[in-house]
Amino acid sequence: MAKQDASYIIGIDVGSTKVCTVVAEVNHEGFLEVIGLGTAESHGMRKGAVVDLDASAQSVSQAVEEAETMTGLTINAAHIGIAGASIKGYNSRGIIAISRRNREISESDKQRVIDQARALSIPSDREIMDVLPQEYTVDGQDGIRDPVGMVGTRLEVSVHIVTSPITVRQNILTSVTRANLSVRDTVLAPLAAAEAVLTEDEKEFGVALVNIGGETTSIAVFQRGAVRYTAVIPVGGNHFTSDIALGLRTPIPEAERIKREYGCALTALVPDVERCAVIEVPSVSGRQPLTLSRQILCDILQSRAEEIMTHVHQEILRAGYDRQLCSGLVLTGGGAMMDGLLDVAERVIDLPVRIGVPEGVGGLTERVSSPAYATAVGLVLHGYRRQADESRLVQRSDNGLSRATARLRGWLGGFFLS
């Protein structure tokens, strides 16, 4: 197998239900193409946190090995998606003075003001996972995306800070390293999914991305092109399955099958003839199977769907963006694939809703064209953007050095000529 190099970007979505590995290659035109995909059932995870390191590492290894077999690569580093129920976000501000003589804002000033904004008080058992700039303000002029090169005396920044318990993030990193991988970066799942499914217009005019995973539902609110609010709710797609299993007294695998084959989150969408259709439900311990109408099944699912969307609505209200989401909601994650869930979301939240499908990549687009792969595809897009940002920083630094060198040469030349 060939070794992984900089032209390959790997994203691994470590979820509570499945682990998904996406391998993308930067082609000769500079575009990303998905060339490999690997999935495995997730073990050792609960609500986005590791509860069994060995089992979790084995799941990651299986997903990576499948992607390696498809691509012929040896994968040794990846960007990792995280969506634990205990992740929290905060907004913060930083202010610094520009004291140099020419008042030109540099890259180091930009980093200084971000560092000042991240110096907020958080509990000792938590750590900062990411700092996401929202906008900069130079001498009272707000709405600035990048202040480098501008002239001013005072620089301010508004940021959104994502935090997680130290142990939760560290245990996920440990399970990945036990699978013989190094971690390039960790990204909150809805932020990664946003890279793949949201348009720039949606981010600008206001949108809430709702990523429905196996055991958690994570939310990211965007407005004016930046993240304004994040939250994680400890319910997800697996709760639909457990409701069926408990309500109908059937094993979990059978409940999952019934959900996929007959489930609908809104009973009104099921034709009258099909509502009366009889479904045979295998029982436990060799007991006789039960029979029920499809309407009863859909009523069970609708109750859970309404509960999840009510929680989402409450988080949007808490953030204060209920009247500012002109672009509505975008649903991603495996749980978003259930029939009728979009309609329930529109009824409960009273906003336009669409299902988010990954875009912005080529290659195996048919294989990853599903909301279930939004986070994994978003991780490779995030990695690609991060590489591009680092290249621009190097180029900007080189240009700054060249200008300084030119000024020094001019000064020296004038000195010797005089």
C-alpha positions as CSV (number, residue, x, y, z in Angstrom):
1,M,0.0,0.0,0.0
2,A,1.1,3.6,-0.7
3,K,1.7,5.9,2.2
4,Q,-0.6,8.8,2.9
5,D,0.8,12.2,1.8
6,A,-0.3,15.8,1.9
7,S,-2.5,15.4,-1.3
8,Y,-4.8,13.0,0.6
9,I,-7.2,14.3,3.3
10,I,-9.0,11.8,5.6
11,G,-12.0,12.5,7.8
12,I,-13.3,10.1,10.5
13,D,-16.7,10.6,12.0
14,V,-16.6,8.7,15.3
15,G,-20.3,8.4,16.2
16,S,-22.3,6.4,18.7
17,T,-23.9,4.3,16.0
18,K,-21.3,4.1,13.3
19,V,-17.7,5.1,12.4
20,C,-17.3,6.5,8.9
21,T,-14.0,7.2,7.2
22,V,-13.8,9.3,4.0
23,V,-10.7,9.6,2.0
24,A,-10.3,12.5,-0.5
25,E,-7.6,13.4,-2.9
26,V,-6.6,16.9,-4.1
27,N,-6.5,16.5,-7.9
28,H,-4.3,18.4,-10.3
29,E,-6.8,21.2,-10.6
30,G,-6.9,21.7,-6.8
31,F,-10.4,20.2,-6.3
32,L,-11.3,17.5,-3.8
33,E,-12.3,14.1,-5.0
34,V,-13.6,11.3,-2.7
35,I,-11.7,8.2,-3.6
36,G,-12.5,5.9,-0.6
37,L,-15.1,5.2,2.0
38,G,-15.2,2.9,5.0
39,T,-17.9,2.3,7.6
40,A,-18.1,0.1,10.7
41,E,-20.7,-0.4,13.4
42,S,-19.6,1.7,16.4
43,H,-18.9,-0.1,19.7
44,G,-17.7,1.3,23.0
45,M,-19.4,4.7,22.6
46,R,-22.4,6.2,24.4
47,K,-23.8,9.6,23.8
48,G,-20.7,10.6,21.9
49,A,-18.3,9.6,24.7
50,V,-16.0,6.6,24.9
51,V,-17.1,3.9,27.5
52,D,-14.8,1.1,26.2
53,L,-11.5,2.1,24.7
54,D,-10.6,-1.2,23.1
55,A,-14.0,-1.6,21.5
56,S,-14.0,2.0,20.2
57,A,-10.5,1.6,18.8
58,Q,-11.5,-1.6,17.0
59,S,-14.4,0.1,15.4
60,V,-12.2,2.9,14.1
61,S,-9.7,0.3,12.8
62,Q,-12.4,-1.5,10.9
63,A,-13.6,1.6,9.2
64,V,-10.1,2.7,8.3
65,E,-9.1,-0.7,7.0
66,E,-12.1,-0.8,4.7
67,A,-11.1,2.7,3.3
68,E,-7.5,1.5,2.9
69,T,-8.6,-1.6,1.0
70,M,-10.7,0.6,-1.4
71,T,-7.9,3.2,-2.0
72,G,-4.7,1.2,-1.6
73,L,-3.4,3.7,0.9
74,T,-1.9,3.3,4.3
75,I,-3.8,5.8,6.4
76,N,-1.9,7.3,9.3
77,A,-3.5,10.6,10.2
78,A,-7.0,12.1,10.0
79,H,-9.4,14.9,11.1
80,I,-11.8,13.6,13.7
81,G,-15.4,14.6,14.3
82,I,-16.7,14.8,17.9
83,A,-20.3,15.3,19.1
84,G,-20.5,14.5,22.8
85,A,-23.6,15.4,24.8
86,S,-21.5,17.4,27.3
87,I,-20.0,19.8,24.7
88,K,-20.8,23.5,25.3
89,G,-20.3,26.7,23.4
90,Y,-19.7,30.3,24.6
91,N,-19.4,33.7,23.0
92,S,-16.5,35.9,24.0
93,R,-14.8,39.2,23.0
94,G,-11.2,40.3,22.9
95,I,-9.7,43.9,22.6
96,I,-6.1,45.0,22.0
97,A,-4.3,48.2,21.1
98,I,-2.2,48.5,17.9
99,S,0.9,50.4,19.2
100,R,3.4,50.2,16.3
101,R,4.1,53.4,14.5
102,N,2.4,52.7,11.1
103,R,-0.7,51.2,12.9
104,E,-0.9,48.4,10.3
105,I,-2.6,45.3,11.7
106,S,-0.5,42.2,11.2
107,E,-1.2,38.5,11.5
108,S,0.4,38.5,14.9
109,D,-2.1,41.2,16.1
110,K,-4.9,39.0,14.8
111,Q,-3.6,36.1,16.8
112,R,-3.1,38.3,19.9
113,V,-6.7,39.5,20.0
114,I,-8.0,35.9,19.5
115,D,-5.8,34.7,22.4
116,Q,-7.2,37.6,24.5
117,A,-10.8,36.5,23.6
118,R,-10.1,32.9,24.6
119,A,-8.9,33.9,28.0
120,L,-12.3,33.3,29.6
121,S,-12.9,31.5,32.8
122,I,-14.1,27.9,32.3
123,P,-14.4,25.0,34.8
124,S,-11.1,23.2,35.5
125,D,-12.4,19.9,34.2
126,R,-13.1,21.4,30.7
127,E,-10.9,22.5,27.9
128,I,-11.2,24.7,24.8
129,M,-11.8,22.6,21.7
130,D,-12.0,25.3,19.1
131,V,-12.1,29.1,18.8
132,L,-14.2,30.4,15.9
133,P,-13.8,34.1,15.0
134,Q,-17.2,35.7,14.2
135,E,-16.1,39.2,13.1
136,Y,-13.5,41.9,13.8
137,T,-13.9,45.5,14.7
138,V,-11.3,48.2,13.9
139,D,-11.7,51.5,15.6
140,G,-15.4,51.0,16.0
141,Q,-16.0,49.7,12.4
142,D,-17.5,46.3,12.8
143,G,-18.4,43.5,10.3
144,I,-14.8,43.0,9.2
145,R,-13.9,39.4,8.2
146,D,-10.1,39.8,8.0
147,P,-8.4,42.9,9.5
148,V,-4.8,42.1,8.4
149,G,-3.3,44.9,6.4
150,M,-5.9,47.5,7.6
151,V,-4.8,50.5,9.7
152,G,-6.2,51.2,13.1
153,T,-5.4,51.8,16.8
154,R,-7.8,49.4,18.4
155,L,-8.6,45.8,17.3
156,E,-11.6,43.8,18.6
157,V,-12.9,40.4,17.9
158,S,-16.0,38.4,18.7
159,V,-15.5,34.6,18.9
160,H,-17.5,31.5,19.6
161,I,-15.6,29.1,21.8
162,V,-16.4,25.4,21.8
163,T,-15.5,23.5,25.0
164,S,-15.6,19.9,26.1
165,P,-14.7,17.9,29.2
166,I,-11.0,17.1,29.1
167,T,-11.7,13.4,29.7
168,V,-14.3,13.1,26.9
169,R,-12.1,14.6,24.2
170,Q,-8.9,12.8,25.4
171,N,-10.6,9.4,25.5
172,I,-11.7,9.8,21.9
173,L,-8.2,10.8,20.9
174,T,-6.8,7.8,22.8
175,S,-9.2,5.4,21.0
176,V,-8.0,6.9,17.6
177,T,-4.4,6.6,18.5
178,R,-4.9,3.0,19.6
179,A,-6.0,2.4,16.1
180,N,-2.5,3.5,15.0
181,L,-3.6,7.0,13.8
182,S,-2.5,10.5,14.6
183,V,-5.1,13.2,15.0
184,R,-4.7,16.3,12.7
185,D,-7.6,18.1,14.3
186,T,-10.9,17.6,16.1
187,V,-14.0,19.3,14.9
188,L,-17.5,19.5,16.4
189,A,-19.8,17.4,14.2
190,P,-22.4,20.0,13.2
191,L,-19.5,22.4,12.3
192,A,-18.0,19.8,10.1
193,A,-21.4,18.9,8.5
194,A,-21.9,22.6,7.8
195,E,-18.8,22.6,5.6
196,A,-20.5,20.0,3.4
197,V,-24.1,21.1,3.2
198,L,-24.6,24.8,3.9
199,T,-24.3,27.5,1.2
200,E,-22.6,30.9,1.9
201,D,-26.0,32.6,1.5
202,E,-27.5,30.4,4.2
203,K,-24.7,31.2,6.6
204,E,-25.0,34.9,5.8
205,F,-28.8,35.2,6.2
206,G,-29.2,32.9,9.2
207,V,-29.5,29.1,9.3
208,A,-29.6,26.4,12.0
209,L,-27.8,23.1,11.1
210,V,-29.3,20.2,13.1
211,N,-27.2,17.0,13.0
212,I,-29.2,14.0,14.2
213,G,-26.8,11.3,15.2
214,G,-27.4,8.0,16.9
215,E,-27.6,9.2,20.6
216,T,-27.1,13.0,20.3
217,T,-28.6,15.8,18.2
218,S,-26.2,18.7,17.8
219,I,-27.1,22.2,16.7
220,A,-25.0,25.0,15.1
221,V,-26.6,28.4,14.4
222,F,-25.0,30.6,11.7
223,Q,-25.6,34.2,10.9
224,R,-23.6,36.9,9.0
225,G,-21.3,34.1,7.8
226,A,-20.1,32.9,11.2
227,V,-21.1,30.5,14.0
228,R,-23.2,32.2,16.7
229,Y,-24.4,29.4,18.9
230,T,-23.8,25.6,19.4
231,A,-25.6,23.1,21.6
232,V,-25.9,19.3,21.9
233,I,-29.1,17.5,23.0
234,P,-28.7,13.9,24.4
235,V,-31.3,12.3,22.2
236,G,-31.0,11.0,18.7
237,G,-32.0,8.4,16.1
238,N,-31.4,5.4,18.4
239,H,-34.2,6.6,20.6
240,F,-36.7,5.9,17.8
241,T,-35.4,2.3,17.8
242,S,-35.5,1.9,21.6
243,D,-39.1,3.3,21.7
244,I,-40.1,0.6,19.2
245,A,-38.3,-2.1,21.1
246,L,-39.8,-1.1,24.5
247,G,-43.3,-0.3,23.2
248,L,-43.6,-3.5,21.1
249,R,-41.4,-5.7,23.3
250,T,-39.2,-6.7,20.4
251,P,-35.3,-7.1,20.2
252,I,-33.3,-4.0,19.2
253,P,-32.2,-5.5,15.8
254,E,-35.9,-6.2,14.9
255,A,-36.9,-2.7,16.1
256,E,-34.3,-1.2,13.8
257,R,-35.5,-3.2,10.8
258,I,-39.1,-2.3,11.5
259,K,-38.2,1.4,11.8
260,R,-36.4,1.3,8.4
261,E,-39.0,-0.7,6.5
262,Y,-42.2,0.8,7.9
263,G,-41.4,3.9,9.9
264,C,-42.7,7.4,9.3
265,A,-42.4,10.3,11.7
266,L,-45.7,11.8,10.7
267,T,-48.7,9.5,10.7
268,A,-50.7,11.9,8.4
269,L,-48.3,11.2,5.6
270,V,-49.1,7.5,5.5
271,P,-52.0,6.7,3.1
272,D,-55.2,5.5,4.8
273,V,-54.9,2.0,3.3
274,E,-51.3,1.5,4.6
275,R,-52.2,2.8,8.1
276,C,-54.4,-0.3,8.6
277,A,-51.7,-2.6,7.2
278,V,-50.7,-5.3,9.7
279,I,-47.0,-5.6,10.7
280,E,-45.7,-8.7,12.3
281,V,-43.4,-8.0,15.2
282,P,-41.1,-10.8,16.5
283,S,-41.1,-11.1,20.2
284,V,-38.4,-12.0,22.8
285,S,-37.6,-15.3,24.4
286,G,-39.3,-17.4,21.7
287,R,-42.8,-16.0,22.5
288,Q,-45.4,-15.7,19.7
289,P,-44.9,-12.7,17.4
290,L,-47.2,-9.7,17.9
291,T,-49.2,-7.9,15.2
292,L,-50.1,-4.3,15.0
293,S,-51.1,-1.7,12.5
294,R,-48.7,0.7,10.9
295,Q,-50.5,3.6,12.4
296,I,-49.5,2.5,15.9
297,L,-45.9,2.3,14.8
298,C,-46.0,5.8,13.3
299,D,-47.7,7.2,16.3
300,I,-44.8,6.0,18.5
301,L,-42.2,7.5,16.1
302,Q,-44.1,10.8,15.8
303,S,-44.1,11.3,19.5
304,R,-40.3,11.0,19.7
305,A,-39.8,13.2,16.6
306,E,-41.9,15.9,18.1
307,E,-39.9,15.7,21.3
308,I,-36.6,16.0,19.5
309,M,-37.8,19.0,17.4
310,T,-39.2,20.7,20.5
311,H,-35.8,20.5,22.2
312,V,-34.2,21.9,19.0
313,H,-36.8,24.8,19.0
314,Q,-36.1,25.5,22.7
315,E,-32.3,25.8,22.0
316,I,-33.0,28.2,19.1
317,L,-35.2,30.3,21.4
318,R,-32.6,30.2,24.1
319,A,-30.0,31.5,21.6
320,G,-32.4,34.3,20.6
321,Y,-32.4,33.5,16.9
322,D,-36.0,32.2,16.4
323,R,-36.9,35.2,14.3
324,Q,-33.5,35.6,12.5
325,L,-33.1,32.3,10.7
326,C,-34.2,33.5,7.2
327,S,-32.8,30.3,5.7
328,G,-34.5,28.0,8.2
329,L,-33.1,24.6,9.2
330,V,-30.9,22.1,7.5
331,L,-31.1,18.5,8.8
332,T,-28.1,16.1,8.6
333,G,-27.0,12.8,10.2
334,G,-28.4,9.3,9.9
335,G,-31.5,10.3,11.9
336,A,-32.5,12.9,9.3
337,M,-33.2,10.1,6.8
338,M,-36.5,9.0,8.5
339,D,-39.6,9.7,6.4
340,G,-41.7,12.5,7.7
341,L,-39.1,14.0,10.0
342,L,-38.7,17.1,7.8
343,D,-42.5,17.7,8.0
344,V,-42.5,17.3,11.8
345,A,-39.6,19.9,12.0
346,E,-41.5,22.4,9.9
347,R,-44.7,22.0,12.0
348,V,-42.9,22.3,15.4
349,I,-40.4,25.0,14.6
350,D,-42.5,26.9,12.0
351,L,-39.5,27.5,9.7
352,P,-38.5,26.1,6.2
353,V,-36.6,22.9,6.5
354,R,-34.5,20.9,4.1
355,I,-32.4,17.8,4.2
356,G,-28.6,18.5,3.9
357,V,-26.7,16.4,1.3
358,P,-22.9,16.7,1.0
359,E,-21.6,18.9,-1.8
360,G,-18.3,20.5,-2.8
361,V,-16.5,17.2,-3.6
362,G,-16.1,15.1,-6.7
363,G,-15.3,11.4,-7.1
364,L,-17.5,8.9,-5.4
365,T,-20.4,11.4,-5.0
366,E,-23.1,8.8,-5.3
367,R,-21.7,6.8,-2.4
368,V,-21.6,9.8,0.0
369,S,-24.7,11.6,-1.3
370,S,-26.6,11.1,2.0
371,P,-27.1,13.2,5.1
372,A,-25.5,10.3,7.0
373,Y,-22.1,11.2,5.5
374,A,-22.4,15.0,5.9
375,T,-20.0,15.1,8.9
376,A,-17.3,12.8,7.4
377,V,-17.3,14.7,4.1
378,G,-17.3,18.0,6.0
379,L,-14.2,16.8,7.8
380,V,-12.2,16.4,4.6
381,L,-13.5,19.8,3.4
382,H,-12.4,21.3,6.7
383,G,-9.0,19.7,6.3
384,Y,-8.7,21.1,2.8
385,R,-9.7,24.6,3.9
386,R,-7.2,24.4,6.8
387,Q,-4.4,23.5,4.4
388,A,-5.3,26.4,2.1
389,D,-5.4,28.8,5.1
390,E,-2.0,27.7,6.2
391,S,-0.6,28.1,2.7
392,R,-2.0,31.7,2.5
393,L,-0.4,32.4,5.9
394,V,3.0,31.2,4.6
395,Q,2.6,33.3,1.5
396,R,1.5,36.4,3.4
397,S,4.5,35.9,5.7
398,D,6.8,35.5,2.8
399,N,5.4,38.6,1.1
400,G,5.9,40.6,4.4
401,L,9.4,39.4,4.6
402,S,10.1,40.4,1.0
403,R,8.8,43.9,1.6
404,A,10.9,44.3,4.7
405,T,14.0,43.0,2.8
406,A,13.3,45.4,0.0
407,R,13.0,48.3,2.5
408,L,16.2,47.3,4.1
409,R,18.0,47.1,0.8
410,G,16.7,50.5,-0.2
411,W,17.8,52.0,3.1
412,L,21.3,50.4,2.8
413,G,21.6,51.5,-0.8
414,G,20.7,55.1,0.1
415,F,23.1,55.0,3.0
416,F,26.1,53.9,0.9
417,L,25.2,56.2,-2.0
418,S,25.2,59.1,0.3
